[in-house]
Amino acid sequence: MIQKLRNNEYFGLQTIFDNLYNESKSGRYFTDLYDLIVSEENILLAFRNLKSNTGSKTKGTNGHTIKHLNKMNANKLIKLVRRRLEDYSPHAVRRLFIPKPNGKMRPLGIPTIEDRLIQQMFLQVLEPITEAKLHPQSYGFRPKRSTHDALARCYHMVNHSHQHFVVDIDIKGFFDNVNHKKLMRQLWTIGIRDKKVLVIIKKMLKAEITGEGLPMKGTPQGGILSPLLANIVLNELDWWISNQWETKSTRVPYKLKRNKTDALKKTALKPMYLVRYADDFKIFTNSYENARKVKIAVEKWLMERLGLEISEEKSKITNLRKNGTDFLGIRFRAVKKGNAKTGYIVNSKMDPKAKEKVQGVIRHQLVKLRKSPTPQKVMNFNANILGLQNYYKIATRIAQDFNEIRHNIHPNIKSLMIRKIFVKTKETNGVIDKFYGDYNYPRFKSNGLLVYPIEAVRHDIRGQRKPEFTIYNEDDRKAVHKDLKQVSIREIEMFRKGIYKSKSVLYENNRLSKYVAQKGCCGITGERLTPHQALCHHIKPTAQGGTDEYDNLIIINRKYHMLIHNSDPLRNKEYQKILSKFEVKAINKLNRLRTEVGNPKLSL
């Protein structure tokens, strides 16, 4: 997310997106979005965001991946996109099935890379408009609203709000059953009224699916725009539930939320609090009878208003004081605690399916290490462990869960110790000290790298994010990332506009990333460069098989470029004068670059 925010700033679009958000918040309708969507800056931003997406390497029906677009220069890419959108006809969507935790298969629709780029362009412009209208308690596929935020809200319901009954409602095949006509009306209502934009979105929804033909309903899972459209569909439900209690308008405008709640309790209204993540949502209330009435009302509303069918076997009511409920890989319940404010607090752990899956992932990583122990596989193992721990650490009993996993896979670890792939050590490093410094556990080393401990994880207490938080507010963004101090946004803009139009769009993006990564400094001397002084050099020349990939680029002072490519710069007095000011360290760096292009080292 931090990188995407910076990308918005790199292309000078963050202020525009902020304005879209504020105008949408104030109730404005948008009839002129198309020109912004097809603007040069938005197309290049879409490419940059798409390039960093792992799904960009997945082939569509035409066999193309991001590598196909990488070869184009910026002008060609822009012309290609604009030409396609003049009379847009999406390519057929590739159908793919992946296994679900329950053993069934989940259908995915994979658009071509060209269509994914177009969807990304639309997403960037539509997101700030819709963010202004979406309910604050919906969390899935929204910027800076994570699974942890959704679970923190659930914990708050139990710990502070006395809401110990949960209604679970499962929509049958939600993504495959979205009504297209209803969705288009919802887009219109939310403020997106550019008819050209709406026509293109409708065509996206009607894209042919290989082996199945033209869809009459649904938004394909796998499409970049689908999650946003799904949130728009269910936003109507979010606000309907919310307006029954939490945001219910009252005759008296109460300043304190507590006073309003006390007043509502004196009415016949049923308390209900929504927490939604994509199509998975829970409604909290304070009694079984209220939960039963809420369940009936919501199911009826979904059928009549959105035409969505409910799965009766998966939809249920849970008394959290007696049983646990599963949400986003976590099982939580309310347990009695005398000194707690409400008498009950949350007790949570990994749900059994999630626990089994995590154990399988870790065991698979260990088996791969045993077959072929390499430093890269040790790093992959460490990355997996840290990622899993960071996700599940919101569970209050996470330490017990990971200890149990560690116990179950001990034979795999013992096998690695016997083969000397894992060797006991007392060494430490910065990461170990930061995340596991206060734990007493056996440490292992493999291929010269420290292995992250499976069992050393502690519950992370997470509070609720303020409901009105948005990345389209400057003050809120400061909480997400620190301002770029080494390279200003103005410098980035100047450097970006000095683009070599003959180069590939991949080169242009990586060139920009390198400039920011080097903090605007020369890779040879370390001196601070202005955008006009900076030049992006291919370490291995393209004529010799060098690529435009990030690792093959370096930012240097423009006047040092010929010092690399000239076979004997010492014969030139001007070059001699420059080299006389170089320190030994700079000469060594220069010589390494000269060697890469096939020139001899300089001896001064």
C-alpha positions as CSV (number, residue, x, y, z in Angstrom):
1,M,0.0,0.0,0.0
2,I,2.8,2.4,0.9
3,Q,4.4,1.8,-2.5
4,K,1.0,2.4,-4.3
5,L,0.6,5.7,-2.5
6,R,4.0,6.8,-3.5
7,N,3.3,5.7,-7.1
8,N,0.3,8.1,-7.1
9,E,2.6,10.9,-6.0
10,Y,5.2,10.0,-8.6
11,F,2.7,10.5,-11.4
12,G,1.1,13.6,-9.8
13,L,-2.3,11.9,-9.4
14,Q,-2.7,11.9,-5.6
15,T,-4.1,15.4,-5.4
16,I,-6.6,14.5,-8.2
17,F,-7.7,11.4,-6.4
18,D,-8.1,13.3,-3.2
19,N,-10.3,15.8,-5.0
20,L,-12.4,13.0,-6.4
21,Y,-12.9,11.6,-2.9
22,N,-13.9,15.0,-1.4
23,E,-16.3,15.8,-4.3
24,S,-17.9,12.3,-4.0
25,K,-18.2,12.8,-0.2
26,S,-20.0,16.1,-0.8
27,G,-22.5,14.4,-3.2
28,R,-21.2,15.3,-6.6
29,Y,-22.0,13.2,-9.6
30,F,-19.2,12.4,-12.1
31,T,-20.0,12.7,-15.8
32,D,-16.5,13.4,-17.1
33,L,-14.2,10.5,-15.9
34,Y,-13.2,9.0,-19.2
35,D,-10.5,11.6,-20.1
36,L,-8.9,11.1,-16.7
37,I,-8.9,7.3,-17.1
38,V,-7.2,7.4,-20.4
39,S,-4.7,10.1,-19.4
40,E,-1.0,9.4,-19.9
41,E,-0.3,9.6,-16.2
42,N,-3.1,7.2,-15.3
43,I,-2.1,4.6,-17.9
44,L,1.6,4.6,-16.8
45,L,0.5,4.5,-13.1
46,A,-1.7,1.5,-14.0
47,F,1.2,-0.3,-15.6
48,R,3.5,0.4,-12.6
49,N,0.9,-1.0,-10.1
50,L,0.1,-3.9,-12.4
51,K,3.8,-4.8,-12.8
52,S,4.2,-5.2,-9.0
53,N,1.2,-7.6,-8.9
54,T,2.2,-11.3,-8.8
55,G,-0.8,-12.1,-10.9
56,S,0.8,-10.1,-13.8
57,K,2.8,-13.2,-14.7
58,T,-0.3,-15.3,-15.2
59,K,-1.3,-15.9,-18.8
60,G,-4.6,-14.9,-20.2
61,T,-6.4,-16.5,-23.2
62,N,-3.9,-14.8,-25.6
63,G,-0.9,-16.2,-23.8
64,H,0.5,-12.8,-22.9
65,T,2.0,-11.8,-19.5
66,I,3.4,-8.5,-18.2
67,K,6.6,-9.4,-20.2
68,H,4.6,-8.6,-23.4
69,L,3.9,-5.0,-22.2
70,N,7.4,-4.6,-20.8
71,K,8.8,-4.5,-24.3
72,M,6.7,-1.5,-25.4
73,N,7.8,2.1,-25.0
74,A,5.4,4.4,-23.2
75,N,4.0,6.0,-26.4
76,K,3.2,2.7,-27.9
77,L,1.5,1.4,-24.7
78,I,-0.6,4.6,-24.4
79,K,-1.7,4.4,-28.0
80,L,-2.5,0.7,-27.7
81,V,-4.8,1.2,-24.7
82,R,-6.6,4.3,-26.1
83,R,-7.2,2.6,-29.4
84,R,-8.7,-0.5,-27.7
85,L,-11.0,1.7,-25.6
86,E,-12.3,3.6,-28.6
87,D,-14.4,0.6,-29.5
88,Y,-13.8,-1.7,-26.5
89,S,-14.3,-5.4,-26.9
90,P,-12.7,-7.4,-24.1
91,H,-10.7,-10.6,-24.8
92,A,-12.2,-13.9,-23.7
93,V,-11.6,-14.6,-20.0
94,R,-9.6,-17.7,-19.1
95,R,-11.4,-20.1,-16.8
96,L,-9.3,-21.6,-13.9
97,F,-10.3,-23.7,-10.9
98,I,-8.5,-23.6,-7.6
99,P,-9.3,-25.8,-4.6
100,K,-11.2,-24.4,-1.6
101,P,-10.5,-25.4,2.0
102,N,-13.7,-27.4,2.1
103,G,-12.5,-29.6,-0.8
104,K,-14.7,-27.9,-3.5
105,M,-13.3,-25.9,-6.4
106,R,-13.4,-22.1,-6.7
107,P,-13.8,-20.8,-10.3
108,L,-11.5,-17.9,-11.3
109,G,-11.7,-15.8,-14.4
110,I,-8.4,-14.6,-15.7
111,P,-8.6,-11.6,-18.2
112,T,-5.7,-11.0,-20.6
113,I,-2.9,-8.8,-19.4
114,E,-4.1,-6.0,-21.7
115,D,-7.6,-6.1,-20.2
116,R,-6.1,-6.3,-16.6
117,L,-4.2,-3.1,-17.4
118,I,-7.5,-1.4,-18.5
119,Q,-9.3,-2.6,-15.4
120,Q,-6.4,-1.2,-13.3
121,M,-6.9,2.2,-15.0
122,F,-10.6,2.2,-14.1
123,L,-9.9,1.0,-10.6
124,Q,-7.6,3.9,-9.8
125,V,-10.1,6.5,-10.8
126,L,-13.2,4.8,-9.4
127,E,-11.8,3.8,-6.1
128,P,-11.6,7.3,-4.5
129,I,-15.2,8.0,-5.6
130,T,-16.5,4.7,-4.1
131,E,-14.4,5.0,-1.0
132,A,-16.3,8.1,-0.1
133,K,-19.6,6.2,-0.2
134,L,-18.7,2.8,1.2
135,H,-19.6,1.9,4.8
136,P,-16.7,2.3,7.4
137,Q,-17.3,-1.3,8.7
138,S,-16.6,-3.1,5.4
139,Y,-13.0,-4.1,5.2
140,G,-12.3,-6.5,2.2
141,F,-10.4,-5.2,-0.8
142,R,-10.2,-1.6,0.5
143,P,-7.1,0.4,1.0
144,K,-5.7,0.1,4.5
145,R,-8.6,-1.9,5.8
146,S,-7.2,-5.3,6.5
147,T,-8.4,-8.6,8.1
148,H,-6.8,-7.4,11.3
149,D,-9.0,-4.3,11.3
150,A,-12.1,-6.5,10.7
151,L,-11.1,-8.8,13.6
152,A,-10.3,-5.9,15.9
153,R,-13.9,-4.7,15.3
154,C,-15.2,-8.2,16.2
155,Y,-13.2,-8.1,19.4
156,H,-14.5,-4.7,20.3
157,M,-18.1,-6.0,19.9
158,V,-17.4,-8.7,22.5
159,N,-15.1,-6.8,24.9
160,H,-16.8,-3.4,25.0
161,S,-20.2,-3.5,23.4
162,H,-21.9,-6.6,25.2
163,Q,-22.8,-8.1,21.8
164,H,-22.4,-11.8,22.4
165,F,-24.7,-13.2,19.7
166,V,-23.5,-13.5,16.1
167,V,-25.5,-14.0,12.9
168,D,-23.5,-15.6,10.1
169,I,-25.1,-15.4,6.6
170,D,-23.5,-17.1,3.7
171,I,-24.4,-16.0,0.2
172,K,-24.4,-18.9,-2.4
173,G,-21.7,-18.2,-5.0
174,F,-21.9,-14.4,-4.5
175,F,-19.4,-13.4,-7.1
176,D,-21.0,-15.6,-9.7
177,N,-24.5,-14.3,-9.0
178,V,-24.2,-10.6,-9.0
179,N,-27.1,-9.0,-11.0
180,H,-25.6,-6.9,-13.8
181,K,-28.6,-4.5,-14.2
182,K,-28.7,-4.0,-10.5
183,L,-25.0,-3.3,-10.4
184,M,-25.1,-0.7,-13.2
185,R,-27.9,1.1,-11.3
186,Q,-25.8,1.0,-8.1
187,L,-22.9,2.6,-10.0
188,W,-25.2,5.3,-11.2
189,T,-26.6,5.9,-7.7
190,I,-23.1,6.1,-6.2
191,G,-22.2,9.0,-8.6
192,I,-20.5,7.3,-11.6
193,R,-22.5,8.8,-14.4
194,D,-20.1,9.0,-17.3
195,K,-22.0,6.9,-19.9
196,K,-18.9,6.0,-21.8
197,V,-17.3,4.6,-18.6
198,L,-20.5,2.7,-17.7
199,V,-20.7,1.1,-21.2
200,I,-17.1,-0.1,-20.9
201,I,-17.7,-1.6,-17.4
202,K,-20.8,-3.4,-18.8
203,K,-18.7,-4.9,-21.6
204,M,-16.2,-6.1,-19.0
205,L,-18.9,-7.9,-17.1
206,K,-20.1,-9.5,-20.4
207,A,-16.6,-10.7,-21.4
208,E,-16.8,-14.3,-22.8
209,I,-15.6,-17.0,-20.5
210,T,-13.8,-19.9,-22.3
211,G,-15.9,-23.0,-22.4
212,E,-18.9,-21.2,-20.9
213,G,-19.9,-18.4,-23.3
214,L,-21.2,-15.0,-22.4
215,P,-22.1,-14.6,-18.7
216,M,-25.6,-13.3,-17.8
217,K,-24.6,-12.4,-14.3
218,G,-21.6,-12.3,-11.9
219,T,-18.3,-10.6,-11.6
220,P,-15.4,-13.0,-12.4
221,Q,-13.1,-13.7,-9.4
222,G,-9.6,-12.9,-10.7
223,G,-10.6,-9.6,-12.4
224,I,-8.9,-6.5,-10.9
225,L,-12.1,-4.5,-10.9
226,S,-14.3,-7.3,-9.5
227,P,-13.7,-6.7,-5.8
228,L,-14.6,-3.0,-6.1
229,L,-17.8,-3.9,-7.9
230,A,-18.6,-6.5,-5.3
231,N,-18.2,-3.9,-2.5
232,I,-20.5,-1.6,-4.4
233,V,-23.2,-4.3,-4.6
234,L,-23.1,-5.1,-0.9
235,N,-22.7,-1.4,0.2
236,E,-26.5,-1.1,0.0
237,L,-26.8,-3.9,2.5
238,D,-24.1,-2.4,4.8
239,W,-26.0,0.9,5.1
240,W,-29.4,-0.8,5.4
241,I,-28.1,-2.8,8.4
242,S,-26.3,0.2,9.9
243,N,-29.3,2.5,9.6
244,Q,-31.4,0.0,11.6
245,W,-29.4,0.9,14.7
246,E,-25.8,2.2,14.6
247,T,-26.4,5.1,12.2
248,K,-30.1,5.4,12.8
249,S,-31.1,9.0,12.6
250,T,-32.7,10.4,15.8
251,R,-34.9,13.4,16.5
252,V,-32.4,14.7,18.9
253,P,-28.8,15.2,17.6
254,Y,-26.8,13.5,20.3
255,K,-23.2,14.7,20.7
256,L,-22.0,11.5,22.5
257,K,-22.5,8.1,20.8
258,R,-23.1,6.6,24.3
259,N,-26.1,8.9,24.9
260,K,-27.6,8.0,21.5
261,T,-27.2,4.3,22.2
262,D,-28.9,4.7,25.6
263,A,-31.8,6.4,23.9
264,L,-32.1,3.7,21.2
265,K,-32.3,1.0,23.9
266,K,-35.6,2.5,25.1
267,T,-37.1,1.8,21.6
268,A,-38.3,-1.4,20.0
269,L,-35.4,-1.4,17.6
270,K,-33.0,-4.4,17.6
271,P,-29.3,-3.7,18.2
272,M,-27.2,-4.8,15.2
273,Y,-23.6,-4.1,14.3
274,L,-22.1,-5.2,11.0
275,V,-18.6,-6.4,10.2
276,R,-18.0,-7.3,6.6
277,Y,-15.0,-8.6,4.7
278,A,-15.8,-9.1,1.0
279,D,-18.9,-11.5,0.9
280,D,-18.1,-12.8,4.4
281,F,-19.9,-10.9,7.1
282,K,-21.1,-11.1,10.6
283,I,-23.9,-9.2,12.4
284,F,-23.5,-8.8,16.2
285,T,-26.5,-8.4,18.6
286,N,-27.3,-8.9,22.3
287,S,-29.8,-11.8,22.4
288,Y,-30.9,-14.9,20.6
289,E,-34.3,-13.6,19.9
290,N,-32.9,-10.4,18.3
291,A,-30.4,-12.5,16.3
292,R,-33.2,-14.7,15.0
293,K,-35.2,-11.7,13.8
294,V,-32.1,-10.1,12.3
295,K,-31.3,-13.2,10.4
296,I,-34.8,-13.5,8.9
297,A,-34.8,-9.8,7.9
298,V,-31.4,-9.8,6.3
299,E,-32.0,-13.0,4.3
300,K,-35.3,-11.6,3.1
301,W,-33.6,-8.3,2.1
302,L,-30.8,-10.0,0.2
303,M,-33.3,-12.1,-1.8
304,E,-35.8,-9.3,-2.6
305,R,-33.3,-6.4,-3.1
306,L,-30.3,-8.0,-4.6
307,G,-31.7,-11.4,-5.8
308,L,-29.0,-13.3,-3.9
309,E,-29.7,-16.8,-2.5
310,I,-28.7,-17.8,1.0
311,S,-27.0,-21.1,2.0
312,E,-29.1,-22.4,4.9
313,E,-26.6,-25.0,6.0
314,K,-23.8,-22.3,6.4
315,S,-26.0,-19.5,7.8
316,K,-26.4,-19.7,11.6
317,I,-26.7,-18.0,14.9
318,T,-23.9,-18.4,17.5
319,N,-24.0,-17.7,21.2
320,L,-20.4,-16.6,21.8
321,R,-20.6,-17.4,25.5
322,K,-21.1,-21.1,24.6
323,N,-19.5,-21.6,21.2
324,G,-16.9,-20.1,18.9
325,T,-17.4,-18.6,15.5
326,D,-14.9,-18.7,12.6
327,F,-13.9,-15.5,10.7
328,L,-10.9,-14.9,8.4
329,G,-9.0,-17.9,9.8
330,I,-9.6,-17.1,13.5
331,R,-12.1,-18.8,15.8
332,F,-13.2,-16.6,18.7
333,R,-15.7,-16.8,21.6
334,A,-16.6,-14.8,24.7
335,V,-15.2,-16.2,28.0
336,K,-16.1,-15.1,31.4
337,K,-13.7,-12.9,33.3
338,G,-14.6,-11.3,36.5
339,N,-12.5,-8.1,36.2
340,A,-13.6,-7.4,32.6
341,K,-15.8,-4.4,32.0
342,T,-18.6,-6.4,30.5
343,G,-17.9,-9.6,32.4
344,Y,-16.7,-11.3,29.2
345,I,-13.6,-11.0,27.0
346,V,-12.6,-12.5,23.6
347,N,-10.7,-15.7,23.6
348,S,-9.4,-16.5,20.1
349,K,-7.2,-19.1,18.3
350,M,-6.6,-20.3,14.8
351,D,-9.6,-22.1,13.4
352,P,-8.9,-25.9,12.8
353,K,-8.9,-25.6,9.0
354,A,-6.5,-22.7,9.0
355,K,-4.2,-24.5,11.6
356,E,-4.1,-27.6,9.4
357,K,-3.3,-25.5,6.3
358,V,-0.5,-23.6,8.1
359,Q,1.0,-26.8,9.4
360,G,1.0,-28.2,5.9
361,V,2.7,-25.1,4.5
362,I,5.5,-25.2,7.1
363,R,6.0,-29.0,6.6
364,H,6.2,-28.5,2.8
365,Q,8.9,-25.9,3.2
366,L,10.9,-28.2,5.5
367,V,10.6,-31.1,3.0
368,K,11.9,-28.8,0.2
369,L,14.8,-27.8,2.4
370,R,15.7,-31.4,3.1
371,K,15.7,-32.3,-0.6
372,S,17.8,-29.4,-1.7
373,P,19.1,-27.1,1.1
374,T,20.0,-23.8,-0.4
375,P,20.3,-20.2,1.0
376,Q,17.3,-19.2,-1.1
377,K,15.1,-21.9,0.4
378,V,16.1,-20.9,3.9
379,M,15.1,-17.3,3.1
380,N,11.8,-18.6,1.6
381,F,11.2,-20.6,4.8
382,N,11.9,-17.5,7.0
383,A,9.6,-15.3,4.8
384,N,6.8,-17.9,5.2
385,I,7.2,-18.2,9.0
386,L,7.3,-14.4,9.5
387,G,4.3,-13.9,7.2
388,L,2.2,-16.6,8.9
389,Q,3.0,-15.3,12.4
390,N,2.2,-11.7,11.4
391,Y,-1.2,-12.7,10.1
392,Y,-2.3,-15.0,13.0
393,K,-0.8,-13.1,15.9
394,I,-4.1,-11.2,16.4
395,A,-5.4,-14.5,18.0
396,T,-5.1,-14.4,21.8
397,R,-4.0,-18.0,22.0
398,I,-1.6,-17.9,19.1
399,A,1.4,-19.0,21.2
400,Q,-0.3,-22.3,22.0
401,D,-1.3,-22.8,18.4
402,F,2.2,-22.4,17.0
403,N,3.7,-24.5,19.8
404,E,1.3,-27.3,18.9
405,I,2.3,-26.9,15.2
406,R,6.0,-27.0,16.2
407,H,5.4,-30.2,18.2
408,N,3.6,-31.8,15.3
409,I,6.4,-31.1,12.8
410,H,9.2,-31.9,15.1
411,P,10.1,-35.1,13.2
412,N,10.7,-33.0,10.1
413,I,13.0,-30.7,12.0
414,K,14.8,-33.6,13.7
415,S,15.4,-35.1,10.2
416,L,17.1,-31.8,9.1
417,M,19.3,-31.9,12.3
418,I,20.4,-35.4,11.6
419,R,21.5,-34.4,8.1
420,K,23.3,-31.3,9.5
421,I,21.0,-29.1,7.4
422,F,19.9,-27.5,10.7
423,V,22.7,-26.8,13.1
424,K,22.1,-25.5,16.7
425,T,23.6,-22.0,17.4
426,K,23.5,-19.2,19.9
427,E,24.0,-16.5,17.2
428,T,21.5,-13.7,16.7
429,N,20.9,-10.8,14.3
430,G,18.7,-7.7,14.0
431,V,15.6,-9.5,12.8
432,I,15.9,-12.2,15.5
433,D,16.4,-9.5,18.2
434,K,13.5,-7.4,16.9
435,F,10.8,-10.2,16.7
436,Y,12.1,-12.9,19.0
437,G,14.6,-11.3,21.3
438,D,12.8,-12.1,24.5
439,Y,12.1,-15.7,23.8
440,N,14.2,-18.7,25.1
441,Y,14.1,-21.3,22.3
442,P,16.5,-23.5,20.4
443,R,18.1,-21.6,17.6
444,F,19.1,-23.1,14.3
445,K,21.4,-22.1,11.4
446,S,21.3,-23.4,7.9
447,N,23.5,-22.4,4.9
448,G,25.0,-19.6,7.0
449,L,21.6,-18.1,7.7
450,L,19.7,-18.0,11.0
451,V,16.3,-19.9,10.9
452,Y,13.3,-18.1,12.2
453,P,11.7,-20.0,15.1
454,I,8.2,-21.4,14.5
455,E,7.0,-21.3,18.1
456,A,8.2,-17.9,19.1
457,V,5.1,-15.7,18.5
458,R,3.1,-13.6,20.8
459,H,-0.4,-12.1,20.6
460,D,-0.5,-8.6,19.2
461,I,-3.1,-6.4,20.8
462,R,-4.7,-4.4,17.9
463,G,-7.1,-1.5,18.4
464,Q,-9.8,-0.4,16.0
465,R,-8.8,2.0,13.3
466,K,-10.9,5.2,13.3
467,P,-13.9,4.6,11.1
468,E,-13.4,7.7,8.9
469,F,-9.8,6.8,8.1
470,T,-8.9,7.1,4.4
471,I,-5.8,7.2,2.2
472,Y,-7.4,10.1,0.3
473,N,-6.8,12.5,3.2
474,E,-3.3,14.0,3.6
475,D,-3.3,13.8,7.4
476,D,-4.3,10.1,7.4
477,R,-1.7,9.3,4.8
478,K,1.0,10.6,7.2
479,A,0.1,7.8,9.5
480,V,0.7,5.3,6.7
481,H,4.2,6.5,5.6
482,K,6.7,9.1,6.3
483,D,7.2,11.9,3.7
484,L,10.0,11.3,1.3
485,K,12.7,13.5,2.7
486,Q,15.6,12.6,0.5
487,V,13.7,13.0,-2.8
488,S,10.9,15.5,-3.1
489,I,7.8,14.9,-5.1
490,R,8.8,17.9,-7.4
491,E,12.2,16.2,-8.1
492,I,10.4,12.9,-8.9
493,E,8.1,14.7,-11.2
494,M,10.9,16.4,-13.0
495,F,12.9,13.1,-13.3
496,R,9.9,11.2,-14.6
497,K,9.2,13.8,-17.3
498,G,12.7,13.4,-18.6
499,I,11.7,10.0,-19.8
500,Y,13.4,8.4,-22.8
501,K,10.4,7.7,-25.1
502,S,12.3,5.2,-27.2
503,K,12.9,3.0,-24.1
504,S,10.5,0.4,-22.8
505,V,7.8,1.3,-20.3
506,L,9.6,-1.2,-17.9
507,Y,12.8,0.8,-18.2
508,E,10.9,4.0,-17.4
509,N,9.3,2.5,-14.3
510,N,12.5,0.9,-13.0
511,R,14.5,4.0,-13.7
512,L,12.1,6.0,-11.5
513,S,12.3,3.4,-8.7
514,K,16.1,3.4,-8.9
515,Y,16.3,7.2,-8.6
516,V,14.1,7.1,-5.4
517,A,15.9,4.0,-4.0
518,Q,19.3,5.8,-4.4
519,K,17.8,8.9,-2.8
520,G,18.7,10.9,-5.8
521,C,22.5,10.2,-5.3
522,C,25.1,9.1,-7.8
523,G,25.9,5.4,-7.7
524,I,29.6,6.1,-8.3
525,T,30.5,9.1,-6.1
526,G,27.4,9.3,-3.8
527,E,26.9,13.0,-4.6
528,R,23.4,14.4,-4.6
529,L,22.0,14.9,-8.1
530,T,19.4,17.2,-9.6
531,P,16.9,15.5,-11.9
532,H,18.7,17.1,-14.9
533,Q,22.1,15.7,-13.8
534,A,20.8,12.1,-13.2
535,L,21.2,9.5,-15.9
536,C,20.0,5.8,-15.7
537,H,22.8,3.5,-16.9
538,H,22.4,-0.2,-17.9
539,I,25.1,-2.1,-15.9
540,K,25.1,-4.8,-18.6
541,P,24.6,-3.1,-22.0
542,T,21.4,-4.0,-23.9
543,A,23.6,-4.7,-26.9
544,Q,25.3,-7.5,-24.8
545,G,22.0,-9.0,-23.6
546,G,21.4,-6.7,-20.7
547,T,17.7,-6.1,-19.7
548,D,15.6,-3.2,-18.4
549,E,15.1,-5.0,-15.1
550,Y,15.6,-3.1,-11.9
551,D,18.9,-4.9,-10.9
552,N,20.5,-4.0,-14.2
553,L,20.1,-0.3,-13.7
554,I,22.0,2.3,-11.7
555,I,21.6,6.1,-11.4
556,I,24.8,8.1,-12.1
557,N,25.9,11.6,-12.9
558,R,25.3,12.3,-16.6
559,K,28.9,13.5,-17.1
560,Y,30.3,10.3,-15.8
561,H,28.6,8.2,-18.4
562,M,31.5,8.4,-20.9
563,L,34.0,7.4,-18.2
564,I,32.3,4.0,-18.3
565,H,32.0,3.6,-22.1
566,N,35.3,5.3,-23.2
567,S,38.0,2.7,-23.7
568,D,40.7,5.1,-22.5
569,P,39.3,8.2,-20.8
570,L,42.8,9.2,-19.4
571,R,43.7,10.5,-22.9
572,N,41.1,13.2,-22.6
573,K,42.1,16.2,-20.4
574,E,38.5,16.9,-19.4
575,Y,38.0,13.4,-18.2
576,Q,41.4,13.5,-16.4
577,K,40.2,16.6,-14.5
578,I,37.0,14.8,-13.4
579,L,38.8,11.6,-12.4
580,S,41.4,13.5,-10.3
581,K,38.6,14.4,-7.9
582,F,37.4,10.8,-7.5
583,E,38.2,9.0,-4.2
584,V,39.4,5.4,-4.2
585,K,36.0,4.1,-3.4
586,A,34.5,5.9,-6.4
587,I,37.3,4.6,-8.7
588,N,36.5,1.0,-7.6
589,K,32.8,1.5,-8.4
590,L,33.6,3.0,-11.8
591,N,36.0,0.1,-12.6
592,R,33.3,-2.4,-11.8
593,L,30.9,-0.7,-14.2
594,R,33.7,-0.4,-16.9
595,T,34.3,-4.2,-16.5
596,E,30.6,-4.9,-17.1
597,V,30.7,-3.1,-20.5
598,G,34.0,-4.8,-21.5
599,N,36.5,-1.9,-20.9
600,P,39.7,-2.2,-18.9
601,K,40.0,-1.0,-15.3
602,L,41.6,2.4,-14.8
603,S,44.8,2.8,-12.7
604,L,45.3,6.2,-11.2
